[in-house]
């Protein structure tokens, strides 16, 4: 809140904002609200509001007086238009808080029906690379949930997720495998699985480094690999 009003934050707060994109967006929204409020500070000497406006105000606050009494000096301060502008800014501020709450509300995810497995790094895998996987199911639809970390952004390519029939691994030229999808930038991603895909057969999860060469086949450069635990057939 102090950042939105232009107050100097502590060093620890600015360091936190550097790594929190959502927080920076919220601060920008709040600064917009604060700016609207500042724009009303110089509004002065506007025409007096019409009589019916006083009636509406009195009805809301429960008073009988329709306008300032003669002989009393009107205190110089915010006019009714200034008050309306402040009210609008307050409403906008409340809306920002609601949006902030919605952004932070976690999205429910289907529970994993197959135990989580940690993939084993293979030769050539980036140091510190970590990938876990499980199968989630909801309303009869299955997804392969991948949680990845420590994978550097590829300079010219992408990371692909595969399901492999382990019985075919002995013959690289005839490996039976299914492409599940490409890893994006999210730490956790769900990949829909075909309803007829037999996970008791295609039980090996493989993450490979793929070049942007237009070839949909496996590059042969596998980085991490693991086997699903008690994989259901889904049939």
N, C-alpha and C positions, 0 to 999 in steps of 0.2 A: 504493500500500500504506500509506504514512504517513497519507494522508487517511482511510483506513478505520479506522486505529488512533487517530485523533483528533489527530494531529500537525499543526502549523500548516504549510500548504503555501506555496510561493513564489507571488508575485502572478501570474507567468507561467503557473503551473499552474492556478490558479483561472480565469484568463482563457480558457485552453484548454477547461476543462470547461464553461464557459458556452456554448460552441458545439458541444459533442459530446454529443448525447443518449445515445448508446450507452455512452460512458465514464461518464456520471452514473449510468446503470443498474448498471454493474459495481461502481462505488464503493458504491452502496446495498446490493448483494448482499454485498460484503465487510464492510460495517459490521454486517450481520446476523450474519455468522460471528464477527466480533470480539466482538459482544455476547453470543453464546452462551458464548464462552470466559470472558468476565468474570463471568458468572453462577456459575461454579464456584469462584470465589476464596474465597467465604465458607462453603463446605461443609466441616464439621469434625466429628470424633468420631462418625463413623458406625460401626455394628456391624462387627466383623471379618468378612471374607468366609468362606464355608464351606470345608471342607477340599478339596472337589473343584475349587474355583476355583484353589487353589494348585497342584494337580496340573496343571491346564490351563496355568497360567502357566509352570510348570517344563518342561512338554513343549515349549512354544514357545521358551523361552530355553535349554533344554538343561542345566538344573541338577537336583540331586536333592533339595534342601531343600524341605520342604513348607510350612513356616511360619517366621516369625522365631524364632531360637534364644533360649531362656530366658536371663535375665541381661543381655541386651543391651537397651539402652534404644531403643525405637522412635523414630526421628526423626519429629518432627511434620511432616507434609507432606500431599500429596494422597493421598486414600484411593482404593480401587479404583473407587468410583463416580465420584470426580472424574476419575480416569484415563479411565474409559469416556466421560465427558462430553467430555473434551478430544479423545479419539479421534473421537467423533462430529462435533465441530466441525471437526477436521482433515479428515475425509472430506467434509464439506459444503464446506469451503474448496476442496478438490481438484475437487469437482463444479462449483463456480463457475468455476474456471479452465478446465475443459473446455468449459463453456457459452460462456465468453468467447472461447475459441479457435474454436468453431464459428461464433459470430456474426461473427467477423472473416474467416472463410474465404470467399473470393470465390466467387460462384455462376457456374459456367461459362455463357457465352452463345454462341449460334450466331454464326458468322462472317458478316459482311456479304458478300453476293454481288453487290451493286450499289454502286458507289462512293458515298462520302459526299458530300452536297451541302449547302452552307450556304445557307439561305433568305435572301432579300433583304428587309430591312424596307421596308414600304410607308408611304404617308402615314398618319399617326395612330398608328404603332407606338410603343410605349413606348421612351424613350431607353435604350440599352444592351441592348435585347432581342436575344437570339441563339438561333437554332434550327438544328440540323443534322439531317439525315435520311439513312437508308440502308435497304436491304432485306436482311434476314437470312433464311436458309433452312436448315432442319434436318429431316431425315426427310420431305422433300417438302412441308413446311408453311412458308409464308412469313409474315414479320412485318415491319411497318414500324417501324423503330427511330428514335425521336425523342429528341434530347438538347436540352433547353430551359433557358435561363437568362435572367435579367433581366426576366422577366415578372412584374409585381406581382400579388398576389392580387386578383382582381376583387371589387368590393364587392357586386355583384348580377348574377352571371352566371358564365361559364366560357369556357375556350378550347377550340375544336373543331378537329380535324384532318380535312382533306378531301383527296381525290384528284380532279383535274379533267381533263377532256378539253380540251386547249388549243385544239383547232379550234373549240370552241363558245364561247370567251371573247369573240368579237366581238359576240355577241348575248346580253347579260346576262339577258334574259328566258327564254332557252332553254339556259342553261349546263348541261352534263351533268357531274354530279359525284357522288361517293360519300363518305358520312361514314365515317371510320375510327374515331373515338372522341374522348373528351374528355381533355385533359391533366390529370393529377393533380398531386401535390406532389413526385413523385420526379424527380430530375434526368434520368434516362434511363428511357423507357417503351417497351415493345414492344406493338404493336397487330396482332393477327392479321388477315391478309388473306384474302378469299374465294379459294378455289383457282381459280375460273374468271375472276377479275378480270384483264383484260389491261392490264398496266402499260406496254405500248408505246402504248396509247391513253390511259389515265388516268395520265399521267406528271407532272402538275403537283401539287406538294404545297402546300396552302394552310392557314394557321393563322388562324382568325377569332375575333373576340370575339362571344360569343353572350349575349343576355339570358335571364333565367329567365322566359320568356313562354309556355312550352309549345309553341312553334312549332319544328318539327324542320327547317324550311328554313334555308338559309344567310341570315345576317343582312345580308349585303352589306358587312360591316365586316371586310375582310381586313387582317391585320396584317403577315404575312410570307408570302413565296411563293418557290418554287424548283422546278426541273425535275430529275427523276431522271436519272441518267447510265446509258446503256445498259440501260434497264429491260427485263427479260425478260417474255415474255407469260405464262409460268406454265401454259400449256395443254399 
